[in-house]
Amino acid sequence: MSDSNKVILLVEDNQDDSMLTLRAFKRSHVMNPIAVARDGIEALDFLFARGPHADRESEPLPALVILDLKLPKLDGLGVLKAIRADERTQLLPVVILTSSKQEQDLISGYSLGANSYVRKPVDFTEFLEAVKVLGIYWLMMNQTPPERPSP
């Protein structure tokens, strides 16, 4: 299950959770390239091709952003707000993948324009299934809007 043109941006500061997610994608045969950002500022730098990611200017946007909420420098809700505020990224699919059980995070995530909100299962088998379903739906079944030209 892959479309090599569809890059996934995983925004996750926890090394263990990041490795677990990458392993789950691999075991689910999701072979898309995955870029990892360790904090909210790095995620926005990657998306908007600035700072250390300025060389990405001619690269297409990721097909999917998987976003944790508890991030250093800028939290996931701040990242989501910035994504939705920019014309280039406002339609980009964003799935919140978090361990947060706070109802306010769920409400805020959807209010700010998240496409989906998934709580991280503790059990690896459940997590593997959740990642497999995310990959199948968002990368294979979902029809994304055409990319908007840069201003």
Secondary structure as the mmCIF struct_conf table of DSSP 4:
data_model
#
loop_
_struct_conf.conf_type_id
_struct_conf.id
_struct_conf.beg_label_comp_id
_struct_conf.beg_label_asym_id
_struct_conf.beg_label_seq_id
_struct_conf.end_label_comp_id
_struct_conf.end_label_asym_id
_struct_conf.end_label_seq_id
TURN_TY1_P TURN_TY1_P1 SER A 4 ASN A 5
STRN STRN1 ILE A 8 VAL A 11
HELX_RH_AL_P HELX_RH_AL_P1 GLN A 15 ARG A 27
TURN_TY1_P TURN_TY1_P2 SER A 28 HIS A 29
BEND BEND1 ASN A 32 ASN A 32
STRN STRN2 ILE A 34 ALA A 37
BEND BEND2 ARG A 38 ASP A 39
HELX_RH_AL_P HELX_RH_AL_P2 GLY A 40 LEU A 47
TURN_TY1_P TURN_TY1_P3 PHE A 48 ALA A 49
HELX_RH_3T_P HELX_RH_3T_P1 GLY A 51 ARG A 56
TURN_TY1_P TURN_TY1_P4 GLU A 57 SER A 58
BEND BEND3 GLU A 59 GLU A 59
HELX_LH_PP_P HELX_LH_PP_P1 PRO A 60 PRO A 62
BEND BEND4 ALA A 63 ALA A 63
STRN STRN3 LEU A 64 LEU A 67
BEND BEND5 LEU A 69 LYS A 70
BEND BEND6 PRO A 72 LEU A 74
HELX_RH_AL_P HELX_RH_AL_P3 GLY A 76 ALA A 85
BEND BEND7 ASP A 86 ASP A 86
TURN_TY1_P TURN_TY1_P5 GLU A 87 LEU A 91
BEND BEND8 LEU A 92 LEU A 92
STRN STRN4 VAL A 94 THR A 98
HELX_RH_AL_P HELX_RH_AL_P4 GLU A 103 SER A 111
TURN_TY1_P TURN_TY1_P6 LEU A 112 GLY A 113
BEND BEND9 ASN A 115 ASN A 115
STRN STRN5 SER A 116 ARG A 119
HELX_LH_PP_P HELX_LH_PP_P2 LYS A 120 PRO A 121
BEND BEND10 VAL A 122 ASP A 123
HELX_RH_AL_P HELX_RH_AL_P5 PHE A 124 GLY A 135
HELX_RH_PI_P HELX_RH_PI_P1 ILE A 136 MET A 141
HELX_LH_PP_P HELX_LH_PP_P3 ASN A 142 SER A 150
#
